Each structure stands twice: as structure tokens, then as C-alpha cells.
């Protein structure tokens, strides 16, 4: 028995040592992380560009979501979203007809350009043609004559009256007295205040320096326009009482143009009409009615 124990017990440490010194089996290799297939369209595209490219929106959205995770080291840094550059401010060109001109001193050259632009405005030409056609068609026995001859004379007279009014009322007189030829709206005031403003703007307006002053363009310009009109307007009475009557009528009808400029943009903003076209037509009709 003793001999048997000596034979068996020394073998036990040997097995234990072998168990301790035995190396663990090697682990299986980790599965590789999923790679995004190369796509030149999305690999170099920034998020701002992807928004403007309808064909790459799906792929670009997935790439941006994966690249935005900082723990994901597999995705290329070129795919990570970058800050979008600020977009250019939206310019609402229609707003300038709603808010009116800003206070800015116009040079004589700028006033001359304003007068020229008003005269050769396409809408102005359309309204002259339309008003002349209506006038001659409604009164074929006027001093202009019937038919196309009368229509052509009426168009020529109306255009010459516009040219004279723009030259003296928008360019020459405002340049001499430093008057602002614009009409400045008051969209934030009450309705009563705006009506009063449109009425007295005919006599009291704004200078180039932003301060109030007499409206010399109307006070003097109306008289000059009528005096020159006596030289070429067919059938116009040239005596002093007739000229004074036309001068008074011109002042009485002048606020209509201001009322249109003041309130028509509010109406146009609600019913979505082209304020420029409507305003040009109504203004031209008002001017033509006051000159005949």
C-alpha cells in the first residue's frame, strides 16, 4: 500500500502543473465593423449640398447620421457634417412698394434718372395707350379727332405731359430746392393719420435732409405744366380764368395719387394682386383726368 501511494501521489502535482501551465485556446477574431460602400457623390458632399441634390438625399442622410457619431472611427472624417455657410438674405423686392422709399438724399443725377425711369416705365406706356383709346373711343368729336389719328394725337399729348411733369416735378424743381420727390408712406399710423398725411403731402412734403418743407414741385410745377400745355394741347382754353381753374383742379385731384400710393399696397397684400401694375394704371388715369 505504501509503495502504491508513493507511485500515485507524485503524479498528481504533475497533472496540476500541466493544467496551470496550459495555454488558453485562442479566441475567434472579431467581426469587422460594417464599412460604408464608397460613393463619390456622398463621400465629398457637404450636408448643405446634399439638401440641394435630390438624387443623393437618401444616401447622404444615412452617411451624415453615421458620421455624426464620434464613437464611429470607421467613417471617414470627410463625411462628418460641417457647419453650413449662412445663406444669402432673402430679398423681397415687393417690400419696397409696401414700405416706401427710405430717407436718402438723392443727387440731381439720381433725380434725373428717377424721372426718366418713371417716364419710360412700361406700365406707364401701357396706361397711356389704354387711356387714349378709351378717351377717343368715348368722344370721337373731341379736339383730337376720331379714329387712329385722334388716338395718335392723344398718345403724343399724354406722353408730352408726362415728360413735362417728370422733368419739372421730379428732376428740376426738386434739385433746385433740395426736395425729396418721393412720397413717404406711413403704414404704421392710424387710418385717420394716414388720410391726413396723404392730403397735406400735396402742399407740405419732405426735403432731402428728412425735414418738412413746402412742396414746390406741386406749387410751382403745376403752373409750369399748365403754361407749357397751353402751347400744344388741342382745344385747351389759354385764358387766365381757365388756367386758374385747371390749377385748382390739379391740386384738388393730387391727393388721389397719394391715397393710392398710401393704401393700395395694403389692399394688394391682402388680395395678392400686382400693386405696381394697378397703381400705375390708376395714377395715369388720375393724371390724365386732371389734365383734360
C-alpha positions in Angstrom: 0.0 0.0 0.0 2.8 2.4 0.9 4.5 1.6 -2.3 1.3 2.2 -4.2 0.8 5.6 -2.5 4.3 6.7 -3.5 3.7 5.8 -7.0 0.3 7.6 -7.3 0.7 10.8 -5.3 3.8 12.2 -7.1 1.8 12.1 -10.3 -0.9 14.5 -9.1 1.2 17.7 -9.0 2.5 16.9 -12.4 -1.1 16.9 -13.8 -1.9 20.1 -11.9 1.2 21.8 -13.2 0.3 20.8 -16.6 -3.2 22.2 -16.1 -1.8 25.5 -14.8 0.7 25.9 -17.5 -1.6 25.0 -20.3 -2.4 27.9 -22.6 -6.0 29.0 -23.3 -7.3 28.3 -26.7 -7.1 31.4 -29.0 -10.4 33.4 -29.3 -12.1 33.8 -32.6 -11.3 37.0 -34.5 -13.8 39.9 -34.0 -16.2 40.5 -36.8 -15.1 43.6 -38.8 -17.3 46.7 -38.4 -19.5 47.4 -41.4 -17.9 49.6 -44.0 -19.9 52.2 -45.9 -19.5 51.5 -49.6 -17.6 54.2 -51.4 -19.8 56.7 -53.1 -18.1 59.6 -54.7 -21.4 61.5 -54.7 -21.8 61.4 -50.9 -18.2 61.0 -49.8 -17.2 64.5 -50.7 -20.6 66.2 -50.5 -21.4 68.5 -47.6 -24.8 68.4 -45.9 -25.7 71.8 -47.5 -25.0 70.4 -50.9 -27.0 67.2 -50.2 -30.1 69.2 -49.4 -29.9 70.7 -52.9 -29.3 67.4 -54.6 -32.5 65.3 -54.7 -30.8 62.2 -56.0 -28.3 62.0 -53.1 -30.7 62.8 -50.2 -31.2 59.2 -49.0 -27.6 58.2 -49.1 -26.3 61.5 -47.8 -28.8 61.3 -44.9 -27.5 57.9 -43.9 -23.9 58.9 -44.2 -24.5 62.1 -42.2 -26.2 60.1 -39.4 -23.3 57.6 -39.1 -20.6 60.2 -39.4 -22.2 62.3 -36.7 -21.4 59.6 -34.1 -18.0 60.4 -32.6 -17.5 56.7 -31.5 -17.6 55.5 -35.1 -14.0 55.7 -36.1 -14.5 53.8 -39.3 -16.4 56.5 -41.2 -14.1 59.0 -42.9 -13.9 62.4 -41.4 -14.8 63.9 -44.8 -18.4 62.5 -44.3 -18.9 64.2 -41.0 -21.3 67.1 -41.2 -19.8 70.6 -41.3 -21.4 73.8 -40.4 -23.4 75.2 -43.3 -22.4 78.6 -44.5 -25.1 81.2 -44.0 -27.4 81.6 -46.9 -27.7 85.0 -48.6 -30.5 87.1 -47.1 -33.8 86.8 -49.0 -34.6 90.0 -50.8 -38.2 90.8 -51.1 -38.4 93.2 -54.0 -42.1 93.6 -53.4 -41.5 95.1 -50.0 -40.2 98.3 -51.4 -43.6 99.1 -52.7 -45.1 98.3 -49.3 -42.8 100.3 -47.1 -42.0 103.2 -49.4 -38.6 104.8 -50.0 -36.0 105.2 -47.3 -34.8 108.6 -46.2 -31.9 109.2 -48.5 -30.8 112.4 -50.2 -30.9 112.0 -53.9 -28.4 113.8 -56.1 -29.6 115.7 -59.1 -28.3 112.9 -61.3 -30.4 110.4 -59.3 -33.5 112.6 -59.6 -33.0 112.8 -63.3 -32.7 109.0 -63.5 -35.8 108.7 -61.4 -37.8 111.0 -63.7 -36.5 109.1 -66.8 -37.4 105.7 -65.3 -40.9 106.9 -64.4 -41.4 108.3 -67.9 -40.3 105.2 -69.8 -41.8 102.7 -67.4 -43.5 100.0 -69.5 -46.6 100.2 -67.3 -46.7 104.0 -67.9 -46.7 103.4 -71.7 -49.5 100.8 -71.4 -51.7 103.1 -69.4 -51.2 106.0 -71.8 -52.2 103.7 -74.7 -55.2 102.4 -72.9 -56.4 105.8 -71.6 -56.0 107.3 -75.1 -58.0 104.5 -76.7 -60.8 105.0 -74.1 -60.8 108.7 -74.4 -61.0 108.8 -78.2 -63.5 105.9 -78.4 -65.8 107.7 -75.9 -65.6 111.1 -77.5 -64.8 110.9 -81.2 -65.7 114.6 -81.7 -63.0 115.9 -79.4 -60.3 118.3 -80.5 -58.0 115.3 -81.1 -60.2 113.9 -83.8 -61.7 110.4 -84.4 -60.0 107.2 -85.3 -56.3 106.4 -85.3 -55.4 110.0 -86.0 -57.1 111.2 -82.8 -55.7 108.2 -80.9 -52.1 109.1 -82.0 -52.5 112.7 -81.1 -53.9 111.8 -77.7 -51.0 109.5 -77.1 -48.5 112.1 -78.1 -50.1 114.8 -75.9 -50.3 112.5 -72.9 -46.7 111.4 -73.2 -45.5 115.0 -73.6 -47.5 116.0 -70.5 -45.9 113.2 -68.6 -42.4 114.2 -69.8 -43.0 117.8 -68.8 -44.3 116.8 -65.3 -41.4 114.4 -64.7 -38.8 116.9 -65.8 -40.1 119.8 -63.6 -41.8 117.9 -60.8 -39.2 115.1 -60.3 -35.9 116.5 -61.5 -35.5 120.2 -62.0 -37.5 121.8 -59.1 -36.6 119.2 -56.5 -32.9 119.5 -57.5 -33.0 123.3 -57.1 -34.9 123.4 -53.8 -33.4 120.1 -52.4 -36.8 118.4 -52.2 -37.4 114.7 -52.0 -39.5 113.7 -55.0 -40.8 110.5 -53.3 -44.0 110.1 -51.4 -43.3 108.5 -48.0 -46.0 106.2 -46.7 -47.0 105.8 -43.0 -48.0 102.1 -42.8 -47.7 102.0 -39.1 -50.0 105.0 -38.3 -53.8 105.0 -37.9 -56.1 105.3 -40.8 -57.1 108.9 -40.0 -53.5 109.9 -39.6 -52.6 108.3 -43.0 -55.5 110.1 -44.7 -54.4 113.4 -43.4 -50.8 112.7 -44.3 -51.8 111.9 -47.9 -53.9 115.0 -48.2 -51.4 117.6 -46.8 -48.4 115.9 -48.6 -49.6 117.8 -51.7 -48.6 121.1 -50.0 -46.1 120.0 -47.3 -43.6 117.3 -48.1 -40.1 116.2 -47.1 -36.8 117.6 -48.1 -33.5 115.8 -48.9 -32.5 116.3 -45.3 -35.6 114.5 -44.0 -37.2 117.7 -42.7 -40.5 119.1 -43.7 -40.8 121.8 -46.4 -43.2 123.2 -48.9 -44.0 121.1 -51.9 -42.5 123.4 -54.5 -42.7 120.6 -57.1 -46.5 120.9 -57.0 -46.9 124.6 -56.1 -44.6 125.7 -59.0 -44.7 122.6 -61.2 -48.4 122.6 -61.8 -48.3 126.2 -63.0 -45.4 125.5 -65.3 -47.0 122.3 -66.7 -50.2 124.2 -67.5 -48.5 127.1 -69.1 -46.5 124.8 -71.4 -49.6 122.8 -72.1 -51.3 125.9 -73.4 -48.8 125.8 -76.3 -49.7 122.3 -77.7 -52.8 120.7 -76.0 -55.6 120.7 -78.6 -58.8 122.6 -77.5 -57.3 123.8 -74.2 -58.5 127.3 -73.2 -55.5 129.5 -72.6 -57.1 132.5 -70.8 -56.2 133.2 -67.1 -59.5 132.0 -65.6 -59.3 128.7 -67.4 -55.7 128.2 -66.4 -56.5 129.1 -62.7 -59.4 126.6 -62.8 -57.1 123.8 -64.1 -54.5 124.7 -61.5 -57.1 124.4 -58.7 -58.5 121.2 -60.1 -55.0 119.8 -60.3 -54.5 120.4 -56.6 -57.9 119.0 -55.7 -57.1 115.8 -57.6 -53.5 115.5 -56.5 -54.3 113.7 -53.2 -55.9 110.8 -55.2 -52.4 109.8 -56.3 -51.2 109.9 -52.7 -54.2 107.9 -51.4 -53.5 105.2 -54.0 -49.8 105.1 -53.0 -50.6 105.0 -49.3 -53.4 102.4 -49.2 -53.2 100.3 -52.4 -50.2 98.3 -51.1 -52.3 97.2 -48.1 -55.1 96.1 -50.3 -52.7 94.3 -52.7 -51.0 92.5 -49.8 -54.4 91.0 -48.8 -55.8 90.0 -52.2 -52.4 89.2 -53.8 -52.5 91.5 -56.8 -49.6 93.2 -58.6 -49.6 96.6 -56.9 -47.2 98.1 -59.4 -49.5 97.5 -62.4 -52.7 98.6 -60.6 -51.0 101.7 -59.1 -49.6 102.7 -62.5 -52.9 102.4 -64.2 -54.9 104.3 -61.6 -52.2 107.0 -61.3 -52.1 107.6 -65.0 -55.9 107.8 -65.2 -56.0 110.3 -62.4 -53.3 112.4 -64.1 -55.0 112.3 -67.4 -58.4 113.3 -66.0 -56.8 116.3 -64.2 -55.1 117.5 -67.4 -58.2 117.5 -69.6 
